Amino acid sequence: MGEREAAEGPPIPSAPPAGSGQGPGSGAGSAGADSAAPGPVRLDAFAPGGRVYQAARDLYVSEAHHVRPAGPLAVVEPVLPTDEAAAEVFVGRGTERREVLAVLDPAHGATGMIVASSVAGLAGIGKTALARSCAAEAVGRGWYAGGAVFVDLNGYARDPADQVMPEHVFAPMLHALGFPGRPADSPAGQAAQYHRMLADLAAEGRPVLLVLDNASSTAQIADLMPRSRAHRTLITSRHTLVTRGSRTLELGALSPAGARTLVEEQLEFLSPGETRTRQDAQGTERLCRMCGHLPLALHIATALLARDPDLTPSALADELARARNKLDILDDGERAVRAAFELSYRRLTPKQARVFRLLPLNPGPHIATDAVARLADMADDQAVGLIRELARAHVVERVGNGVWRQHDLMRAYAIELLGRHGDDQGAASNRLIEHYIALAADVLSTLHDEGPATPFRTVEAALAWCDREHPNLQAAVSMAVTFGDDDGALRVQETLIAVHAHRGQTAEWEAAARMAVRFATEAKDHPGRSRALHQVMVALERGGRRDQAVEAAGTLLRFQHMVIEAASQAGDPLDCRRLLQHSVAALAESRRLLGESESRLLHRRREDIARVARARRLDETFQEIGPRPPRRPTRPSAEGEVPGVPAQAARWARKALERLPKDYPGGAHAVAKAAPAQMAARRALSLIPEDLMPEDADDWRGVCALLARFAAARLAGGPIARDAGRIAQQDWSWRVLPHVASTYEIAVRAYRRINDPAAQVRLYSDLAEESFRSGDYPRVIKCRLAAAGITEAMGDEAGQGEALSAVAHANLLLANHEEAARFAERAVPLLTAAKRPGPAGRALTTLANARYSLDLPVQALSAALSAEALTTSADDLRGRVAALLILGLAQRDTDRAEDASVSWRTASRIARTLQDPYLTPSTESFLKSVGHLRG
């Protein structure tokens, strides 16, 4: 049975007692069950830890909506003066406000830093509102000619990985403060630029104000602190941060009088002429107590009064008291805020409540009204009315013209409700991603001045929208990747590339382009990947990194092999033409930097384009391959470099075929009999120039094909030997196969000289399959590793992944369990990115076997669960049987005996259905050995 057959029916040795270190075979191999395109694949993406995600975008927001590929998002916003900022009632903090403004006044010699923290870590105390109010007033007074910026450090995120650290802030801070150059590539370089810029601004008498909101530790702020006393820093935290040179202002709840004033003034702001608070003074005071005198809860309670003209403060206080009694597990402050949340939510209409629950699905920190409309699947004018009503209820905040955000506590509450109500998150997320994709495409059209009219009248308007939505776009890219929409991620990423290119931000340009390469690779979008590789090249060139740009040009040129191959296989002639046009342009761009250093490869690619154009009967535009590169002097062969040399080589290759023994190529005596034929093949190889010019390659293809036929004829002795019995098979495996391998090496070297990597991979694969059948697993590893290296250079992730999976399988059969696990772990992401769920599942089965053999049953269980899911999605029944067998072992050894029985029962049922002459009896034998079936 061959290696390819083994992939369909893996060898399943008898399972030993638990913990002895062996498991069922992996079923890894080169032929996947999905090669026949079994239809749409549901499970096609892997997450760290073996979690399988569905491509239908049905993840819950609590699991996925903040996944980001490049770390936390640092959103640096300019501080607007009071007269331009969003209108907001801010009362009850007169003393604290005067103290903060005294420190912020550059004319005073006070210390340049103030930390506003809450007593006992209380949330909703009004720290951010105080900071924003004071910063807006300071900017309005003209104190900060150098600029004033606000950044949320997200210090209290549930996942510490989402906390914004200084290295995430330097680059966007430089951009926000108007840094004239290109940010450095490393965080250390950016930090140096940041502090140098602050020093220069101080020397020019242009102070800067930094507002660092929501810091949870000094590590988040220490490296951002200005070194000049000219600048000022305002920090907010739920805890007292000990920072050298700072003044600490601890905020507690409002005083009773301050709380009442806030309610009265907020109600007057929302409903002018209101008198209910004065008419029900005692009720108002009790309402303030029920809110814990916390500004956030007071704002929400006041919004409830404003929305219901018949509701008195006393009645609302009674409702809050009842709600608080249900929340005894929380402390007073948390109960007050949570009770206010619940009362406010209850009074929303069904449509308003649905929008409120869906808002956290937006992946970024704020959301525009048009995005709300797409999220809720409603008309824009209807969304305007709903979001304004939510703002009146104080469950969202307006942060700009048509832009809204939720307080982090309110967002957490909405996420909780979202999970509880079972809203269709998948459809809403899909609409939102498509919205960002569509607007990103409009930005791209505007920047390139092409296509139909867009919502952006000018380039400046498009760039302004990108600046505002940049964190949402980045998060939408990550969200699309999480849900398996690599094409959508690529579309948005290409817009970010265009914005960085337009502004000449070469570091960001390069980083965005490299991310686009990844997305295009996962989407199997060859033109998209080629475009991204070109953008990497141009970004490096514009950034003055010439050597790296030339290297990137070489990568772009080599990748055209994949684009041209895709063109040759395109079903639609128009698609073929577009791919070839793309490749022609890519070759021209590559040549611009490479010059004549890669003239041979450039000419070869032009020949490939012309060959495909001729085969597809396209016009002669693509058949002009350009002037041939100048011929370099070459070493003459033993018989001289003459036009008849290819014919001579062909004659020697035919002699090799003629001299091959006709009787029995598989016996030990066949080695001696084949020696003359082997010599003739070597002679043919020696005539192929090692430095062959690309334009001469076709002259030698016939010779290479004859040498490949010679190798295949020698390999045919394997099946004959196996049919002849065990002794003949041993002779073949131990004595003949090594000599046959040397014949294959001749053919591989011949194809290497004419630069045909695909033919080399085929030869190595054929030899690997016969070596597998013959039990020569070390040779399997050698051949498959060689194939993996070639496919990697070709950019063929599927081929590379399958080769590495086969290497892992062979190592598993040699009991090299650590190596098996290592290669399987390399194969899985490649096969997943190539959208090959069947082979990916088989590689995971190998990984599960290896981990089980290394006495890691929990890790084996994780891999086996993912393997079973993927093979099921690919309708790979043989692969699924292998996955179920190792899954049962892992379940049994992790105290899941009942689950193990179910897995083995399913494997037995599938094997019987298949009636495979190898798989069915092997499966039954294994199940008997583990006691699942009776002998």
C-alpha positions, 0 to 999 in steps of 0.5 A, a space after each residue: 500500500 502506498 503513501 497516498 493510499 495510507 493517507 486514505 487508510 492509515 496504518 493503525 497499530 494495536 493500541 497498547 494499554 493507556 500511557 504506554 506511549 503509542 497511538 493509532 496512525 495519523 493518516 497524514 499524506 499527500 492526497 487530501 480528501 478534499 482534492 475533489 472539491 467536496 463543496 463549501 467547507 464550514 470549518 476552515 480556520 484555526 485559532 491558537 489552542 486548537 479552537 475551530 471557528 466556523 466561517 459563517 461568522 457565528 462567534 459570540 462577541 464576548 469571545 472574539 470582538 477584540 481579537 487584533 493581529 497587531 496588539 492593542 490599538 492606541 487611539 490618540 485624539 486631539 483635545 478640543 476646546 470647550 466651545 467645540 467639545 460635545 455639550 455636557 453638564 459638568 457640576 459638583 467638582 468645582 474644587 477639584 477642577 480649580 486644583 487641576 487647572 492650577 497645575 495645567 496652567 503653564 504660567 505657574 511653576 507647579 509640578 507638571 503632572 497630576 493623577 486623578 484617581 478614585 477612592 477604593 478603585 470605584 468606577 463611574 466616579 467621573 475621572 474621565 469627565 473631569 480630565 476631559 473638562 479640564 483639558 478642554 478648558 485649558 486648550 480653550 484658554 490657549 495654554 498649549 501651543 504645542 498640542 493637546 492629546 487624549 489617549 485611553 490606555 485601557 488599563 482595566 481591560 479584562 484581558 491584560 493583553 488589551 492594555 495599551 503600553 507606551 510602545 503602542 502609543 509612540 507612533 500614533 502620538 508622534 503623528 497626532 503631534 505633527 511629527 514631520 518625519 517618518 517614525 522609526 521602525 522600532 519602539 526604542 527609536 520611536 521613543 527617542 523621536 518622541 522625547 526629542 520632539 517634546 524637548 524641541 517643543 519645550 525649547 520653542 516655548 510650545 508646551 504640550 498637554 498629555 491626557 492619559 486616561 484609564 491607566 492601571 499601572 506605572 508601566 503604562 505611563 512611565 515612558 510617556 512622561 515628558 522630561 521638561 517641566 514645560 509640558 503637562 500630563 493629566 492621568 486618570 486611574 481607578 487606583 492611586 499611582 505612585 509616580 515621581 513628581 506627581 500630585 495626586 487628586 483622589 476623587 470620591 462620590 459627589 457631596 449630597 449638594 453636588 449630586 443634587 445640583 448635577 441632577 437639577 442642571 442635567 434635567 434642565 439641560 435635557 428638559 428645559 423648564 422642568 420643576 420636578 426636582 424642586 417639587 420633590 426635594 426629598 425624593 430627589 435627595 433619596 434618588 441621589 443616595 440610591 445612585 451612590 452620589 456617583 456621576 455616571 449613575 446620576 446621569 442615567 437616572 436623570 435621563 430616565 426622568 427626562 424621558 418620562 414626564 410623569 415619573 417623579 424622583 421619589 418613584 424612580 428612587 423606589 425603583 432603584 431601591 428594588 433593583 439594588 436589593 437584587 444585587 446584594 452580591 455587589 458593593 454599594 458603588 457597583 450596585 448603584 451603577 448596575 441598578 441604574 443600568 437595568 432601569 434605563 434598559 427596561 425603559 428602552 423600546 424593543 428597537 432601541 434595546 436591540 441597537 443597544 445590545 448590538 453596539 458592542 459588536 462594533 470592533 473599534 472604540 466608537 461608531 458612526 451613525 451610518 455604521 449603526 444603521 448597517 449594524 442594525 439593518 435599518 435606514 440611516 434616518 431611522 438609525 439617527 433617531 434611535 441613536 439620539 434616543 439612546 444618547 438622551 437615555 445616557 446609555 451612549 455618549 456623543 463624541 463628535 458629529 455623528 459619532 458615538 461611544 459607550 462607557 466601558 461599564 455600559 459596554 460590558 453590560 450590553 455584552 452581557 445582555 447580548 449573550 443573554 438575548 441570543 441576538 443574531 450576532 453573525 448577520 450583524 457582524 457581517 453587515 458591519 464588516 461589509 460596510 467598512 469594506 465598502 467605504 474603504 473601497 470608496 476611499 481607495 477610489 477617491 485617492 486613486 481618482 478612479 471609478 464611480 462617484 463616492 461619498 467623499 467629495 475630496 481626497 481630504 475628506 476621504 483622509 479625514 474619514 480614514 483618520 477618524 475610522 482608523 481604529 475601527 478599520 484596523 479592528 474590522 480587519 482583525 474581525 474579518 480574519 477571525 471570521 475567515 473573511 481573508 478577502 474582506 480583510 485584504 480589501 480594507 488593508 489595501 485602503 490603509 496601505 494607500 493612505 500611508 502611501 499617500 502620506 509617505 508614511 513608509 514604516 506604516 506603509 511597509 507594515 500594512 503591506 506585509 500584513 496584506 501579504 499574509 491576508 492575500 496568502 490565506 485568501 489564495 488571492 495571487 494577484 492580491 498577494 502580488 500587489 502586496 509584495 509590490 507595495 512592500 518593495 515600493 515602501 522600502 524603496 521610498 524609505 531609502 532602504 535600497 538593499 531590502 527593496 531589491 530583495 523584495 523585488 526578487 521576491 515579487 519576481 519569483 512569485 510571478 510563477 504562481 500568478 502565471 500558473 493561476 492564469 494557465 488554469 483560469 476558466 474564463 479567458 478574461 480572467 486569464 488575460 487579467 492575470 497575465 497583464 498583472 504579471 507583465 506589470 509586476 515583471 516591469 516593476 521588478 526589473 526597475 530595481 533588479 536591472 540585469 541581475 536577474 535577467 535570466 529569471 525575468 526572461 524565463 517569466 516572460 517566456 512563461 507568459 508567452 507560453 500561456 498566451 499561446 496556449 489560451 490563444 490570446 493576442 500577441 500582446 503577451 507573446 512578446 517576451 522582450 529581448 533575450 538577455 546577453 549570453 554569458 560565456 559558459 564552460 564547454 562540455 566534454 564534447 564542446 558546446 555545439 547545436 547538436 548537444 541536446 540531441 546527443 543528450 537525448 540519445 544517451 537518455 534513450 540508451 538508458 531506457 534501452 539498456 534497462 533490464 526487461 525481465 525483473 527490475 525488482 531483484 537484487 541482481 537488477 542493480 548490476 544489470 542496470 549499471 550500464 543504463 545508469 551510466 548512460 543516464 549520467 552521461 545525458 545529465 553531464 551534457 546539460 549545462 549547469 548555467 543554462 540560459 533561460 531561453 535555451 531551457 525548452 531545448 532540453 525538456 525532452 532530455 529531462 522527460 526521458 530521464 524522468 521516464 527512466 527513473 519511473 521505469 526503475 521504480 516500477 520494480 517495487 510493486 513487482 517485488 511486493 507481489 513476489 513475496 517477503 524475501 523479494 520485498 526485502 531485497 528491493 527495499 534494502 538493496 535496489 531502492 537506494 540505487 533507484 533513488 540515485 536514478 531519481 536524483 539524476 532526473 531531479 538535477 536535470 530539471 533543476 538545470 532547466 529551472 522546473 521546480 514543479 517537475 522536481 517536486 513530482 519526482 521527489 513525491 513519487 520516490 517518497 511514495 514508493 519509499 513509504 510503501 517499502 517501509 523506508 521511512 528515513 528516505 520518505 523524510 529526506 524526499 519530502 523535506 526536499 519537496 517542502 523546500 522547493 514548494 516554499 520557494 515557489 510560494 506553494 503553501 498547500 504543497 509545502 504543508 502536505 510535504 511537511 505533514 508527510 514528514 511528520 507521519 514518517 517520523 511518527 512511524 519511526 517513533 520520533 515523536 518530538 520530530 513528528 509533533 514539530 513538523 505537524 505543528 508547522 504543517 497545520 497553519 500552512 494547510 489551514 491558510 491554503 484552505 485545505 481542511 482535509 489535509 489539515 485534519 490529517 496533520 492534526 491527527 499526526 500531531 495528536 498521535 505524537 502528543 499522546 505518545 509523548 504522554 501529553 493526553 490533554 494536548 493530544 485531546 485538543 489536537 484530536 478534537 480539531 482534527 475530527 472537526 476538520 475531517 468532518 467538514 471536508 467529508 474525509 471519512 478515512 481521515 475522520 476514522 483515524 482522528 476518532 481513534 486517537 480522539 478516543 484514546 485521549 478522551 479515555 486517558 483524560 477521564 472521559 470514558 463515555 466520550 471515548 466510547 462514542 468516538 470509537 463507536 462512530 469510527 467503527 460505524 464509518 469503517 464498516 460503511 467504507 468496506 475498505 480492505 485495509 481500513 476496516 479490518 485495521 480499525 476493528 483490530 485496534 478497537 479490539 485491542 482497546 477493549 471496545 470490541 470483543 475478540 
